Amino acid sequence: MRSTVSGYARLSKVHKFSAAGVAAAASAAVALAVVPAHAAESVAVKPVAWSAEAFGQTQDAELAKQVDAAVAQAKVAAKAAVKKAETDAAAKAKAKADAEAKAKAERERASRSEARKPIAAKPAAAKPAAAKPAAPAKKAYADNLDGWIKESLDILHAKGVPASYEGIKRNIMRESTGNPRAINDWDVNAVNGVPSKGLLQIIDPTFKAYHVEGTSWDIYDPVANITASCNYAADKYGSMDNVNSAY
């Protein structure tokens, strides 16, 4: 019994269907056998037409139908996928166009807003500073009696103190013979401890009292000595030109 079942299990589908057909024919024969004779005469029994080839063709047709249905379903799915892709692409393109349009509108709005702003007046260009007049070159004087007198005269005249070249030189030659380091150590001033000094023999207290700003505080400096002495003479005698002896 076990070997029979196993052998049946190993049969192909065609063989199984053939066996089923044979069993059906046998059942039909049995049925006819049990029917009464008078009934058998009135019943027309059609023969069972069945074969493995016909069954196989039926199966092939069914399989073909399934394949066609699967192909048709795949085509429908492909069309749907294509349509979805087109829809997505159209949506992306629309979103991009909308974004670009919005950005353009923003730029135009900003441009119009900028155009409405009042134009700030440009600050007037600063006028170039007027060039300062160049300081006059310092006048050069010779380092001798002539130069000392001329330099002193320029200072005196700038201060409004009267004097002349001749009056200054005449008194210098009488007082010191043109020696800026001359000193008197025998007259009354010397006796009193304040000897006369320099070109115009002026004593220290008088030099300090009549010193002219812009000159040296050294009593032996030729220009400072002449200028202070002339300032003193102008105060006491009107001008050094009016002095003809010790003063």
Residue pairs with C-beta under 8 A, 6 or more apart in sequence:
8 16
11 19
13 59
14 52
14 55
14 56
15 52
17 52
17 55
18 50
18 51
18 52
21 48
21 50
21 51
24 48
24 50
25 48
28 45
28 48
32 40
32 43
32 45
35 43
139 151
139 154
141 147
141 148
141 150
141 151
145 169
145 172
145 178
145 222
148 180
148 199
148 222
148 223
148 226
149 165
149 168
149 169
149 172
149 226
150 165
151 223
152 163
152 168
152 222
152 223
152 226
152 227
152 230
153 163
153 164
153 165
153 168
155 212
155 214
155 215
155 223
155 227
156 162
156 163
156 212
156 227
156 230
156 231
157 163
159 212
159 231
161 212
161 230
161 231
161 234
162 234
162 238
162 239
162 241
163 230
163 233
163 234
163 239
163 240
163 241
164 239
164 240
164 241
166 241
167 239
167 240
167 241
167 242
167 243
168 200
168 226
168 230
168 240
171 200
171 229
171 240
171 243
171 244
171 247
172 178
172 199
172 200
172 226
174 245
175 182
175 196
175 199
175 200
175 201
176 182
176 198
176 199
176 200
176 201
178 199
179 199
180 198
180 199
180 220
180 221
180 222
180 225
181 198
181 220
182 197
182 198
182 199
182 201
183 195
183 196
183 197
184 190
184 195
184 196
184 197
184 201
185 195
187 195
187 196
189 195
189 196
189 203
190 196
194 203
194 204
194 205
195 203
196 202
196 203
197 203
197 204
197 207
197 219
197 220
197 225
198 219
198 220
198 222
198 225
198 229
199 222
199 225
199 226
199 229
200 225
200 226
200 229
200 230
202 219
202 225
202 228
202 229
202 232
204 219
206 228
206 232
207 219
207 224
207 225
207 228
207 229
209 232
210 228
210 229
210 231
210 232
210 235
211 217
211 224
211 228
212 224
212 227
212 228
212 231
215 221
215 223
215 224
215 227
215 228
216 223
216 224
217 224
218 224
219 225
219 228
229 240
230 239
230 240
232 247
233 239
233 240
233 242
233 243
233 247
234 240
236 247
237 243
237 247
